[in-house]
């Protein structure tokens, strides 16, 4: 069963729900565990959750996150 975890977009470290509430534009919530294939790397905007290009992720590392889906 998949569960949700929160990460800092700038460091990639796990953060608490309180941190997400304080800085929603600098964190992301993702699903992990069984039920997720986690085989392909994608880049997302931490603010909107929208997929962005790899080049955008390189230009804005503090506001994007790379994850496996």
C-alpha positions in Angstrom: 0.0 0.0 0.0 1.3 3.4 -0.9 1.7 6.2 1.7 2.3 9.9 1.4 5.6 11.5 2.4 6.6 15.2 2.4 10.0 16.5 1.1 11.9 19.7 0.9 12.2 20.7 -2.7 15.6 22.3 -2.1 17.3 19.5 -0.1 15.1 16.5 -0.9 15.0 15.6 2.8 11.8 14.4 4.5 9.9 17.2 6.4 7.0 17.3 8.7 3.4 18.3 7.9 4.0 21.5 9.9 6.8 22.4 7.6 4.6 21.8 4.6 2.0 24.1 6.1 4.6 26.9 6.7 6.3 26.6 3.3 3.9 25.0 0.7 5.9 26.4 -2.2 9.1 24.9 -1.1 7.9 21.4 -0.3 6.2 18.5 -2.1 4.0 15.6 -1.1 4.5 12.3 -2.9 3.2 8.7 -2.7 5.7 5.9 -2.1 5.5 2.2 -1.5 3.8 -0.7 -3.2 1.5 0.4 -6.0 4.0 2.9 -7.4 6.4 1.8 -10.0 9.2 4.3 -9.3 11.0 3.5 -12.5 11.1 6.8 -14.5 12.6 10.1 -13.3 10.4 13.2 -13.7 10.8 16.8 -12.6 7.9 18.7 -10.9 7.4 22.3 -9.7 7.2 22.3 -5.9 4.7 25.1 -6.0 2.1 23.8 -8.5 3.0 20.1 -8.7 3.0 20.4 -12.5 5.6 18.5 -14.5 8.4 20.7 -15.8 11.3 20.1 -18.1 14.6 18.8 -16.8 16.2 22.1 -17.9 13.7 24.1 -15.8 14.6 21.9 -12.8 18.3 22.7 -13.3 17.6 26.4 -13.5 15.4 26.4 -10.4 16.6 23.6 -8.0 15.1 25.2 -4.9 11.6 25.3 -6.4 11.5 21.9 -8.2 11.9 18.3 -7.2 13.0 15.3 -9.2 11.3 12.0 -8.4 10.8 8.5 -9.7 7.3 7.6 -11.0 
